[in-house]
Amino acid sequence: MYYSSRTGKGQELKPGIHGLSNHLLDTPWPKVAAAKERMGKALADVETTCGENLFFLLSDIVVPSDDELPLTGISLEWERALAPIFIVNPDYGTRSSTVLLQDCTGHVTFMERTFPEKIDVKYEIDIQY
């Protein structure tokens, strides 16, 4: 399920890969599209999907070209600053990245990396079905 405070509505999610940035679910911003594509590739090879590979996906600082940037009503300078998956800016930026993995046995691993210190936490639990 997905709920947006912007629309005040919830919706059931269809199977697949979804992306969320600072707008509505699956808004086709370049960073959302890139992350969804990379997540699809990561999940296609489950044997090599691990937390570090997913943290790498979330660390992308590539800024799309100006013609690919969304028009959200802020300045072009801010659009560029906010465009990467991982935002690095003295005034605003990515504070943490989270990876949540669950295998077919119900083993769940929660990992979070906090910035700029790059502090990692990891919790694991087993869910009984």
FENVENQUI-V411017 format. One record per backbone hydrogen bond with DSSP energy under -1.0 kcal/mol. NH is the residue of the N-H (numbers start at 1). CO is the residue of the C=O. Records with the same first field share a line. If there is no record, write none. Layout:
NH=CO  CO
This chain:
2=11
4=9
8=4
11=2
26=19
27=24
29=27
33=29
34=30
35=31
36=32
37=33
38=34
39=35
40=36
41=37
42=38
43=39
44=40
48=45
54=50
55=51
56=52
57=53
58=54
59=56
60=57
68=65
79=75
80=76
81=77
82=78
86=60
94=87
97=113
99=111
101=109
103=107
106=103
108=125
109=101
110=123
111=99
112=121
113=97
114=119
115=95
118=114
119=114
121=112
123=110
125=108
127=106
